[in-house]
């Protein structure tokens, strides 16, 4: 008894799905087990349908991050990519170069940008357990920001006034005939050790994009700023600013990279293409990466959204600050400072905090013989492109900003979407597949967003399009980047 005979029925072994293999690869990659991650992705790449293309994309990215660029190119060729960011940017070797203060009217960085008392108060207002995050149900299903007149009295406007004075010295051509009239600000918190990047994008007036004419240039801030409230240069993904702007034929020739450091302020011309480059995760990182983004707007300013009526409800770009229903605004009151007067400017010269400009920014992918196939998946990280880089401007009026996040954050987002379902926009968004282990995917026209990692094989099969590609239906989880 107890032993099975030769004729006994055997339980069939479970076949690991491509989706599971991709998730296992993500876990291995985050743990620093890169060879195991490559093996899992290679197995997934042999499977059919969209998850196979996701695995190939991840193989291209991971090989590039490991400096194995020939292998990366092979996977990019299979997906039909023709352009990619410079290998030195993707594998991080450019970070070993010299440092520079930046370039006037384009991009600069300042260390010790804010007075310590103001910095400390902002760090307290946006600390991980602060009411700001919980009362917005962060991370949220959609991007949101606030807009204030620079004449208002708050910690954020005091920070903007300080940064405006730094900008006046560094962006004379931008600000010589313009006056900063309002501040747009938003904040992000990324988990400790996260290597996730943020899509290359432009800072724009999202409200006006819906009515923007095809050939028109969208409104943008005069100067955009990233203020690092936490983070260690050796532990966090770096912000990249290029000299590619909104002009139709503009293509980046140079890129500057800024490593996070507490109280470092990165300032750049508000019309420039920028983002956060994905990096290999650092499991031993201490504390989250918290950033406060500030857009200095002139005239005309952005179109504003009404103030939210309650926690996690009716969030949008450039909202007015709420007058009731929230506790978090109290953390931004200037009464927390010993003096509410405009802070004294303690730093006057830009710091050599930027990596010397990388050139070229874009490189062609060595294509195989014949015409490369066009991927059925839309990848929105923008590290790899299927069309020439200047085509990014063509989609600027209709692009939804996407932020890459961890699977844990995706789970929280999905829960948040269920809690706030009644408040979410009455629109469904479609897509073909995800960009990476940590990414949302967006299709520009019509607006599409999905998190296919949450879909079962039955859902994938039931939502196949007539062309045989999987069309997935999900809510809009788009988030503005740095």
C-alpha positions as CSV (number, residue, x, y, z in Angstrom):
1,X,0.0,0.0,0.0
2,X,1.1,3.5,-0.5
3,X,3.1,2.8,-3.7
4,X,1.6,3.7,-7.1
5,X,1.6,1.0,-9.7
6,X,2.8,1.4,-13.2
7,X,-0.8,1.6,-14.4
8,X,-1.8,4.2,-11.8
9,X,-3.0,7.6,-13.1
10,X,-0.4,10.3,-12.7
11,X,-1.3,13.9,-11.9
12,X,-0.2,16.1,-14.9
13,X,2.6,18.5,-14.1
14,X,1.6,22.2,-14.1
15,X,3.0,24.1,-17.1
16,X,4.4,27.5,-16.0
17,X,2.8,30.2,-18.0
18,X,4.8,33.0,-19.7
19,X,3.2,35.5,-17.4
20,X,4.5,33.5,-14.3
21,X,7.9,33.2,-15.9
22,X,8.1,37.0,-16.4
23,X,7.0,37.6,-12.8
24,X,9.7,35.1,-11.6
25,X,12.2,36.9,-13.7
26,X,11.2,40.2,-12.1
27,X,11.8,38.7,-8.6
28,X,15.2,37.4,-9.6
29,X,16.2,40.7,-11.2
30,X,15.2,42.6,-8.1
31,X,17.3,40.2,-6.0
32,X,20.3,40.7,-8.2
33,X,20.1,37.2,-9.7
34,X,20.5,38.5,-13.2
35,X,21.5,35.2,-14.8
36,X,18.4,33.5,-13.4
37,X,16.3,36.4,-14.6
38,X,17.7,36.0,-18.1
39,X,17.0,32.2,-18.1
40,X,13.3,32.8,-17.0
41,X,12.8,35.5,-19.7
42,X,14.4,33.3,-22.4
43,X,11.9,30.5,-21.5
44,X,9.0,33.0,-21.6
45,X,10.2,34.4,-25.0
46,X,9.6,31.0,-26.6
47,X,5.9,31.1,-25.7
48,X,3.3,32.6,-27.9
49,X,1.2,35.8,-27.9
50,X,2.0,39.1,-26.2
51,X,3.8,37.9,-23.1
52,X,6.5,36.5,-25.4
53,X,7.1,40.0,-26.7
54,X,7.2,41.4,-23.2
55,X,9.9,38.8,-22.3
56,X,11.9,39.8,-25.4
57,X,11.7,43.5,-24.4
58,X,12.8,42.6,-20.9
59,X,15.7,40.6,-22.3
60,X,16.8,43.5,-24.5
61,X,16.6,45.9,-21.5
62,X,18.4,43.6,-19.0
63,X,21.2,42.7,-21.5
64,X,21.7,46.4,-22.2
65,X,21.8,47.2,-18.4
66,X,24.4,44.4,-18.0
67,X,26.5,45.9,-20.9
68,X,25.7,43.0,-23.2
69,X,24.7,45.2,-26.1
70,X,25.0,42.7,-29.0
71,X,22.6,40.4,-27.2
72,X,20.3,43.3,-26.5
73,X,20.3,44.3,-30.2
74,X,19.3,40.8,-31.2
75,X,16.1,41.0,-29.1
76,X,15.4,44.6,-30.3
77,X,15.6,43.4,-33.9
78,X,13.0,40.7,-33.3
79,X,10.7,43.4,-31.9
80,X,11.2,45.8,-34.8
81,X,13.0,48.5,-32.9
82,X,15.3,50.8,-35.0
83,X,16.6,53.2,-32.4
84,X,17.7,53.0,-28.8
85,X,19.3,55.2,-26.1
86,X,23.1,55.3,-26.1
87,X,24.6,52.1,-24.6
88,X,26.6,54.2,-22.1
89,X,23.2,55.5,-20.8
90,X,21.6,52.1,-20.5
91,X,24.5,50.3,-18.9
92,X,25.4,53.3,-16.6
93,X,29.0,53.6,-17.7
94,X,28.4,57.2,-18.5
95,X,28.1,57.8,-14.8
96,X,31.8,57.2,-14.5
97,X,32.5,60.4,-16.5
98,X,33.3,63.9,-15.3
99,X,30.8,66.3,-13.8
100,X,29.6,69.7,-14.9
101,X,27.3,72.5,-13.6
102,X,25.3,72.2,-16.8
103,X,24.6,74.6,-19.6
104,X,22.9,78.0,-19.4
105,X,19.3,78.1,-20.6
106,X,19.2,74.3,-20.9
107,X,19.9,72.5,-17.6
108,X,21.7,73.2,-14.3
109,X,21.8,71.7,-10.8
110,X,22.3,73.2,-7.4
111,X,23.4,71.4,-4.3
112,X,22.1,72.7,-0.9
113,X,19.4,74.4,-2.9
114,X,17.0,75.2,0.0
115,X,17.6,76.6,3.5
116,X,17.8,73.6,5.9
117,X,14.7,74.7,7.9
118,X,12.6,74.8,4.7
119,X,14.0,71.5,3.5
120,X,13.3,69.8,6.8
121,X,9.7,71.1,6.8
122,X,9.1,69.8,3.3
123,X,10.7,66.4,4.1
124,X,8.2,66.2,7.1
125,X,5.3,67.1,4.8
126,X,6.2,64.4,2.3
127,X,7.6,61.7,4.6
128,X,6.3,58.2,3.9
129,X,3.8,58.2,6.7
130,X,2.6,61.8,5.9
131,X,-1.2,62.4,5.4
132,X,-0.4,63.7,1.8
133,X,0.1,60.1,0.6
134,X,-2.8,58.4,2.4
135,X,-5.3,61.2,1.7
136,X,-4.6,60.9,-2.0
137,X,-4.7,57.1,-1.9
138,X,-1.2,57.2,-3.4
139,X,-0.2,55.8,-5.8
140,X,-3.3,57.0,-7.6
141,X,-5.1,55.7,-10.7
142,X,-4.2,59.0,-12.5
143,X,-1.8,61.8,-12.5
144,X,-2.5,64.8,-10.3
145,X,-0.8,68.1,-9.5
146,X,-1.6,71.4,-7.7
147,X,-1.3,74.9,-8.9
148,X,-0.6,77.9,-6.8
149,X,0.0,81.6,-7.3
150,X,3.5,82.5,-6.3
151,X,1.9,85.1,-4.1
152,X,0.4,82.5,-1.9
153,X,2.0,81.6,1.4
154,X,3.1,78.0,1.8
155,X,6.2,75.8,2.0
156,X,5.8,74.9,-1.7
157,X,5.6,78.6,-2.9
158,X,8.6,79.5,-0.7
159,X,10.6,76.6,-2.3
160,X,9.4,77.9,-5.7
161,X,10.5,81.5,-4.9
162,X,13.9,80.2,-4.0
163,X,14.2,78.1,-7.2
164,X,12.9,81.0,-9.3
165,X,15.8,83.1,-8.1
166,X,18.2,80.4,-9.1
167,X,16.5,80.0,-12.4
168,X,16.8,83.7,-13.1
169,X,20.6,83.4,-13.0
170,X,20.7,80.3,-15.1
171,X,18.0,80.8,-17.7
172,X,18.3,84.5,-18.7
173,X,17.0,83.9,-22.2
174,X,14.0,82.0,-21.0
175,X,13.0,84.4,-18.3
176,X,14.1,87.8,-19.7
177,X,10.7,88.7,-21.1
178,X,8.7,86.4,-18.9
179,X,7.6,86.5,-15.3
180,X,6.8,83.4,-13.3
181,X,3.2,83.8,-12.2
182,X,2.2,80.3,-10.9
183,X,3.6,77.1,-9.6
184,X,2.6,73.6,-10.5
185,X,3.8,71.0,-8.1
186,X,3.5,67.2,-7.6
187,X,5.3,64.6,-5.6
188,X,6.4,61.0,-6.1
189,X,7.6,58.3,-3.7
190,X,9.4,55.2,-4.9
191,X,10.2,52.2,-2.7
192,X,13.8,51.7,-1.4
193,X,15.9,49.9,-3.9
194,X,13.6,50.4,-6.8
195,X,15.3,50.4,-10.2
196,X,12.3,51.5,-12.1
197,X,12.5,54.3,-14.6
198,X,10.0,56.8,-15.9
199,X,9.0,57.3,-19.4
200,X,10.8,59.9,-21.5
201,X,8.3,62.7,-21.8
202,X,7.6,66.4,-21.9
203,X,5.9,68.5,-19.1
204,X,2.8,69.9,-20.7
205,X,-0.6,71.4,-20.0
206,X,-2.6,68.2,-19.9
207,X,-6.0,69.9,-19.6
208,X,-5.5,71.8,-22.8
209,X,-4.1,68.8,-24.8
210,X,-7.7,67.6,-25.5
211,X,-8.4,70.7,-27.6
212,X,-5.0,71.2,-29.1
213,X,-4.9,71.5,-32.8
214,X,-2.7,69.0,-34.7
215,X,0.1,71.4,-35.7
216,X,0.0,73.5,-32.5
217,X,2.8,73.5,-29.8
218,X,1.4,72.6,-26.4
219,X,1.9,74.9,-23.5
220,X,4.7,74.0,-21.1
221,X,6.4,75.4,-18.0
222,X,9.1,78.0,-18.4
223,X,11.4,76.0,-16.2
224,X,10.9,72.6,-14.6
225,X,12.5,71.5,-11.4
226,X,13.1,68.3,-9.6
227,X,13.9,68.7,-5.9
228,X,15.3,65.5,-4.2
229,X,14.0,65.2,-0.7
230,X,15.7,61.9,-0.2
231,X,17.9,59.5,-2.1
232,X,21.5,58.4,-2.5
233,X,23.3,58.9,-5.7
234,X,24.6,55.3,-5.7
235,X,21.3,53.8,-4.9
236,X,18.6,55.4,-7.1
237,X,17.8,55.7,-10.7
238,X,19.1,58.9,-12.3
239,X,17.1,61.7,-14.0
240,X,18.1,62.4,-17.7
241,X,17.4,65.7,-19.5
242,X,18.1,65.9,-23.2
243,X,18.3,68.9,-25.6
244,X,15.4,67.5,-27.6
245,X,12.5,69.9,-27.6
246,X,9.0,70.2,-29.0
247,X,10.1,71.5,-32.4
248,X,9.0,69.0,-35.1
249,X,12.4,68.0,-36.3
250,X,14.3,68.2,-33.0
251,X,16.5,65.2,-32.1
252,X,18.6,65.0,-29.0
253,X,22.3,65.4,-29.5
254,X,23.3,65.7,-25.9
255,X,21.9,64.4,-22.6
256,X,22.7,65.3,-19.0
257,X,22.2,62.9,-16.1
258,X,21.6,63.9,-12.5
259,X,22.0,61.5,-9.6
260,X,19.7,62.0,-6.6
261,X,21.1,63.7,-3.5
262,X,19.2,65.2,-0.6
263,X,18.5,68.9,-1.2
264,X,19.8,68.8,-4.8
265,X,17.7,70.8,-7.3
266,X,17.7,69.9,-11.0
267,X,16.4,72.8,-13.1
268,X,15.8,72.6,-16.9
269,X,14.1,74.3,-19.7
270,X,10.5,73.4,-19.5
271,X,10.2,72.3,-23.2
272,X,12.9,69.6,-23.0
273,X,12.5,65.8,-23.2
274,X,13.4,64.1,-20.0
275,X,12.8,61.1,-17.8
276,X,14.3,58.7,-15.3
277,X,16.6,55.9,-16.7
278,X,15.8,52.4,-15.3
279,X,18.6,50.8,-13.4
280,X,19.4,47.5,-11.8
281,X,17.7,47.4,-8.4
282,X,19.7,47.9,-5.2
283,X,18.2,45.6,-2.6
284,X,20.3,47.2,0.2
285,X,19.1,50.7,-0.4
286,X,18.0,52.7,2.6
287,X,14.7,54.6,2.5
288,X,12.4,55.5,-0.4
289,X,13.2,57.9,-3.2
290,X,11.0,61.0,-2.6
291,X,10.9,63.9,-5.1
292,X,9.0,67.1,-5.3
293,X,8.5,68.4,-8.8
294,X,7.9,72.1,-9.5
295,X,6.9,73.7,-12.8
296,X,7.4,77.4,-13.0
297,X,4.7,78.8,-15.3
298,X,4.5,82.1,-17.0
299,X,1.8,83.8,-19.1
300,X,-0.4,82.2,-20.4
301,X,-0.4,79.7,-17.5
302,X,-1.9,76.2,-17.6
303,X,-5.6,75.4,-17.5
304,X,-6.5,74.4,-14.0
305,X,-8.7,71.7,-12.5
306,X,-11.1,72.2,-9.6
307,X,-9.9,71.3,-6.1
308,X,-10.6,67.7,-5.0
309,X,-13.7,67.3,-2.9
310,X,-12.5,64.4,-0.7
311,X,-9.6,62.0,-0.3
312,X,-8.7,60.1,-3.4
313,X,-11.6,61.7,-5.4
314,X,-11.7,63.8,-8.6
315,X,-7.9,64.2,-8.9
316,X,-6.5,65.9,-12.0
317,X,-3.7,68.2,-13.3
318,X,-3.1,71.7,-11.9
319,X,-5.8,71.5,-9.2
320,X,-6.5,74.3,-6.8
321,X,-5.6,73.5,-3.2
322,X,-8.6,72.2,-1.2
323,X,-10.0,74.4,1.5
324,X,-11.6,71.6,3.5
325,X,-11.8,67.9,3.8
326,X,-8.1,67.2,4.1
327,X,-5.4,67.3,6.8
328,X,-2.4,67.4,4.6
329,X,-2.5,71.1,3.6
330,X,-1.7,72.0,7.2
331,X,1.7,70.4,6.8
332,X,2.6,73.0,4.2
333,X,1.7,76.0,6.3
334,X,4.5,78.5,6.8
335,X,3.8,78.7,10.5
336,X,6.0,75.7,10.8
337,X,9.0,77.9,10.0
338,X,10.6,80.3,12.4
339,X,10.0,83.0,9.8
340,X,7.5,83.2,6.9
341,X,9.6,85.7,5.0
342,X,11.2,84.8,1.7
343,X,14.2,82.6,2.5
344,X,17.7,84.0,2.0
345,X,19.4,82.7,-1.0
346,X,22.2,80.5,0.4
347,X,23.6,79.2,-2.9
348,X,24.3,81.4,-5.9
349,X,26.4,79.2,-8.3
350,X,25.4,76.0,-10.0
351,X,27.1,72.9,-8.7
352,X,29.1,70.4,-10.8
353,X,26.4,67.8,-10.1
354,X,25.5,66.7,-13.6
355,X,27.3,64.1,-15.6
356,X,29.1,65.7,-18.5
357,X,26.8,65.6,-21.5
358,X,26.5,62.2,-23.2
359,X,26.6,62.2,-27.0
360,X,25.2,60.7,-29.0
361,X,21.9,60.2,-27.2
362,X,20.2,58.0,-29.8
363,X,21.8,55.1,-31.7
364,X,20.5,53.0,-34.4
365,X,19.9,49.3,-33.8
366,X,21.8,47.1,-36.3
367,X,18.9,45.6,-38.2
368,X,19.0,42.1,-39.6
369,X,18.6,41.4,-43.3
370,X,15.1,42.2,-44.6
371,X,12.5,44.4,-43.1
372,X,12.1,43.9,-39.3
373,X,8.7,42.9,-38.2
374,X,6.5,45.4,-36.4
375,X,5.8,44.4,-32.8
376,X,2.1,43.9,-31.9
377,X,2.9,45.5,-28.6
378,X,3.3,49.2,-27.9
379,X,6.2,49.9,-25.5
380,X,6.1,53.3,-23.9
381,X,9.3,53.5,-21.9
382,X,10.9,55.2,-24.9
383,X,14.3,53.7,-24.2
384,X,13.8,51.9,-27.5
385,X,12.0,53.3,-30.5
386,X,10.5,51.8,-33.6
387,X,10.5,55.2,-35.4
388,X,13.0,58.1,-35.5
389,X,13.4,60.0,-32.2
390,X,11.9,63.2,-33.6
391,X,8.6,61.3,-34.0
392,X,8.2,61.7,-30.2
393,X,7.1,65.3,-30.8
394,X,4.5,64.1,-33.3
395,X,2.7,62.3,-30.4
396,X,3.3,65.0,-27.8
397,X,-0.2,66.4,-27.9
398,X,-1.8,63.0,-27.4
399,X,0.8,61.2,-25.2
400,X,-0.3,60.0,-21.8
401,X,2.6,60.2,-19.3
402,X,3.4,56.8,-17.9
403,X,5.4,55.9,-14.8
404,X,7.1,52.6,-14.2
405,X,6.3,51.0,-10.8
406,X,6.9,47.8,-9.0
407,X,4.4,44.9,-8.9
408,X,3.6,45.7,-5.3
409,X,2.6,49.2,-6.3
410,X,0.5,47.8,-9.2
411,X,-1.4,45.7,-6.6
412,X,-2.0,48.8,-4.6
413,X,-3.2,50.7,-7.7
414,X,-5.6,47.9,-8.6
415,X,-7.0,48.0,-5.1
416,X,-7.3,51.8,-5.3
417,X,-9.1,51.6,-8.6
418,X,-11.7,49.3,-7.0
419,X,-12.2,51.6,-4.0
420,X,-12.5,54.7,-6.2
421,X,-14.4,53.1,-9.1
422,X,-17.3,55.5,-8.8
423,X,-15.0,58.5,-9.1
424,X,-12.9,57.3,-12.0
425,X,-13.4,58.8,-15.4
426,X,-16.2,57.1,-17.4
427,X,-13.8,55.9,-20.1
428,X,-12.3,52.4,-20.7
429,X,-8.8,52.2,-22.1
430,X,-7.4,49.5,-24.3
431,X,-3.9,48.2,-24.9
432,X,-1.9,45.4,-26.4
433,X,0.5,44.4,-23.6
434,X,2.9,45.8,-20.9
435,X,6.2,47.5,-21.6
436,X,8.3,45.7,-18.9
437,X,8.3,44.0,-15.6
438,X,7.5,47.4,-14.0
439,X,5.6,49.3,-16.6
440,X,2.2,50.4,-17.7
441,X,1.5,50.5,-21.5
442,X,-0.2,53.2,-23.3
443,X,-1.3,53.5,-26.9
444,X,-1.5,57.1,-28.0
445,X,-4.5,57.0,-30.3
446,X,-7.0,56.2,-28.9
447,X,-5.8,56.6,-25.3
448,X,-5.1,53.1,-24.0
449,X,-3.6,51.8,-20.7
450,X,-3.4,48.4,-19.2
451,X,-1.8,46.3,-16.6
452,X,-1.9,42.9,-18.3
453,X,0.1,41.1,-15.5
454,X,-3.2,41.0,-13.7
455,X,-5.0,39.1,-16.5
456,X,-5.5,35.4,-16.4
457,X,-4.9,33.2,-19.5
458,X,-8.7,32.9,-19.8
459,X,-9.0,36.7,-19.9
460,X,-6.2,36.9,-22.5
461,X,-8.0,34.3,-24.7
462,X,-11.4,35.9,-24.4
463,X,-10.1,39.4,-25.4
464,X,-8.1,38.4,-28.5
465,X,-8.7,40.7,-31.4
466,X,-9.5,39.5,-34.9
467,X,-5.9,40.0,-35.9
468,X,-4.8,37.5,-33.2
469,X,-3.2,40.1,-30.9
470,X,-4.5,40.4,-27.3
471,X,-6.5,43.5,-26.7
472,X,-6.8,44.1,-23.0
473,X,-9.3,46.4,-21.2
474,X,-8.3,48.3,-18.1
475,X,-8.7,51.7,-16.4
476,X,-6.3,54.6,-17.0
477,X,-3.4,54.3,-14.5
478,X,-1.3,57.1,-16.1
479,X,1.0,59.1,-13.9
480,X,3.1,62.2,-14.7
481,X,6.8,61.6,-14.5
482,X,9.7,63.7,-13.3
